[in-house]
Amino acid sequence: MNRALRLASGMRQTPQRRQVWDAIGRLGGHCTADEITSEVQRHRPRMARSTVYRALEALTRSGALRAVRLGDGPICYEAADVEHPHAICQVCQGVLHIEPGLLRGLEGHLEEEHHFTPVRTEVLVVGVCDACARARGRPPPRHRQLIDHVHHHEETEGPPE
């Protein structure tokens, strides 16, 4: 992650926050607090776990990082300026990045057909990767939870509070 660290106005860039940001860059994003702590401590052995957690909280609050939960796994951190949908294997917890361009059609449909303006799109596809399916000796079963696709809100004056 060779991106500049941008913090919210008025938030200081401390050496600890920089170390955490750099560790996430070295790990490639989608890393847990424990993985980040281990990486930081490889370079700064005396940095306490609590310091790393406070830096993660500050970086997330500032908008530099986004905390995401991929499937049933622990919270992971990634740079907030990178938006991409994910596919996660429910067996090995492997994460695939889905091409963001695939969502443009969905966003366009929402705008044109429903007059809904997407601000941020988050998609998580849960399934079984090819390697895990082959290891099981059969294709993965296809289970989907169906939801009612039309959700109406009561008519109100202006946006919800």
N, C-alpha and C positions, 0 to 999 in steps of 0.2 A: 504494500500500500504506500506508494510514493506520492501520496497526496499531502497537501498542506493541512495542518491541524487548524481548523477554524472553530473557535469557541464562541459562545453567546457573548454579546456585548457586556463588558464589565467583568467577565470571568477571566482570571489570570491563567496563563499557560505556565504551569509549574514543571520542574524537572520530572516529578513523579508522573504527571499526566502525559508528558512527552514520552517517558519510558513505556507506559502502558500502550499508548498509540503506536509506538514503534514496534512493540512486541506483537500487537495484532497484525501489523503489516508483515512482519517476518513469518507469522503463522498463516497468513493468507485469508484472514477473516473466518467467520463462523467458528469462533473458538470460545470455549467455556471460561469462566472466571478462573478455574483451577489450571487450565492450560496456559492462560495468560500469566497467572502468578508464577508458574514454573518457568516460563520463558523469560519473564522479567528477572527472576532470581538467578537465572543462568548468567545474566550480564551484571546484575546488581544483587548479589547474594544477601545483602543486609536489608533489602527492602521488605518490610513486613507485609503479610497477606492482607491485613486490614488497610494498609495504605493503598494497595492495588484495588481493593474493593471500593474504597472511597474515590479513587481516581476514575474507576469505571462508572460509578454513580454520577460523578460530576460531568464526565464526558457524555454520558447518556442524557443527562438533564440539559446540557448545553446544546444538544442537537448534533454533536460531532459523531456519536455512535448511536446505533439502534440495537436494542435488546430484542432478540427474536427467539421464539421457541419453535424448533423444528420437530414436528411430531410429538412424541412422548418424551423426548430427550430434555436435557437441561437447557437453561437459557444460554444462548450464544450471542456473541457481539460481532457486529460488522459496521463498517463505515456507513453513516446515514446517507451519504450522497450517492450511494450505489443502490439502485432499485432493480431487482431482478427476482423473478419467481423461482421457487425451489421445488424439486421433486426429491422425496426422501424415501429410502428403502426401509420398510418396517422391520426387516430382518437384521441387516448389518448397520443400519443408521447412516449409510452413505448418502451424501447430498449431491444432487445434480443441479446446475444452474440452467434454467430454461431461458431461451432467447427472449429478451424483453419485447422484441418486435411482434412476437406471437400474441401479445395482449392488446396491441393497438386496435385490432379488429373488434375485440370485446369492448374496449373503451369507446370506440367510435359508435358501436351499436348502442351503448348506454346513452351517449350524448344525443344521437339522432332519434332513436325510438322512444327514449324515456325522459329526455331533457334532464339527464343526470350528468353532472360534471365531475369526473373522477379527479381527485386531488392526489391521491397516492393509491397504487394498486398493489395489493399483497396477495399472492397465490401460493398455496402449498398443496402439492399433489403427493399423496401417500400411496405407496405401492410396493412391489417387490422387484428389485433390479434383476437383470439377466443372469448375473453370476449366482445370486442366491436362488433363483428359480431353477437353474441348471443343477445346483448342488442338491436341491430337493428332488431332482429327477422328474419333475413335471412342471408345467406352467402354473403360475400362481392363480389361485381362485380369484375371481373378480367380484368383489363386494363393494357396494356403494351405498352410502346412506342417502336416501332420497329426502329432499325437503320441498315444501311447497314453494314453487318458484315465484309466486305473486304474493307480495306482502304489502297490504294497503295501510296507510296511516290515515287517521282522522284528519279532515280538512282543518287547518289552523291558519291563523293570521301570521304569516312570516315563518322563519325557521324555528325549529324547536329550541327550547332554552336549555 
